[in-house]
């Protein structure tokens, strides 16, 4: 039996992501700057911040206007290349 194909994402759309990284004073601003490069209309005030139990890490929930797979992959790479982002979901 073959596995059903994963549903294709139909762009453009509001695309929710979670960014997990170091809990530093400038982490949220850095993430907002990068996301804004890929979505100029991104509203940084919409980010939801949730620190880890011990305060070492923070997870940021946000939504951006995604126009295609290439945009998302480039943004993921830019976030990871900072060295401060541990995971993007």
N, C-alpha and C positions, 0 to 999 in steps of 0.2 A: 504494500500500500504506500502510495507517495504522500509526502507531507504537503498540506495545502500551503500555497505561497503566502508569505506575509503580505498584508494589505499595503498597497502603495500609498504614500503620502501625496495628497494633492496640494501642490503649492499654488499660490501663496496662502499662508495661514498663520495664526497666532500659535507659536510653538513654545511650550513650557519646558524649561530646563532647570536642573539643580546643579550648582557649582559648589564643590567641597574643597576647602583649602585651609591654609594657615589663618588662625584667628589673630589678625593684626589690624592696627588702626586704619591702614590704607587699602586693605584687601577688597572691601566692597567698592570703593571708588575706582580701583584698578579694573575690576571686573566690569563695572559700568562703562568705563572708557573703552574697553575692548569691544563690548557688545554694541556700543554706539557706533563704532567703526563699521559694523556689519548691518546695523539697523539705525540709521540716523534719527529716526523718530522715537527711539527707545526712551521710556520714561524711567530714569534711575530711581525715582521715589516709589516705584512699584515693587522694588526688591524686598523680599521678606527674609530676614536674617534669623538664623537659629544656631546658637553656639552649642558645641558638644558639651556633654556632662562635665568633663574636666576642664573645658575652656581652651583646649589646645587647638581645636579646629572649629570651623564655622561652615554651615551650609546656607547657601543663598538660593532662594527660589525666585525665578523670574520668567517672563514671557517676552519673546521678541517676534517681530514680523519676519517670518522665514520665506524667502523667495525661491529657494532651491537647495538641493543636496550639497552642491559645491560651496555655497555660502555657509552652511552649517559646518561642513568639514573644515573650512578655512578658519572659522571662528573657534572651533574646538582646538585646532592646532595652535592658534594665537594664545588661547587661554592656557593650554598645557605648557607652551614655550616660556611662560613667565617664571616657571619654577615654583610658584606659590600655589598653583591649582593641583590638587591631588586627584580629583575625579570630576568628570562632567557626565551627568545622567540626563 
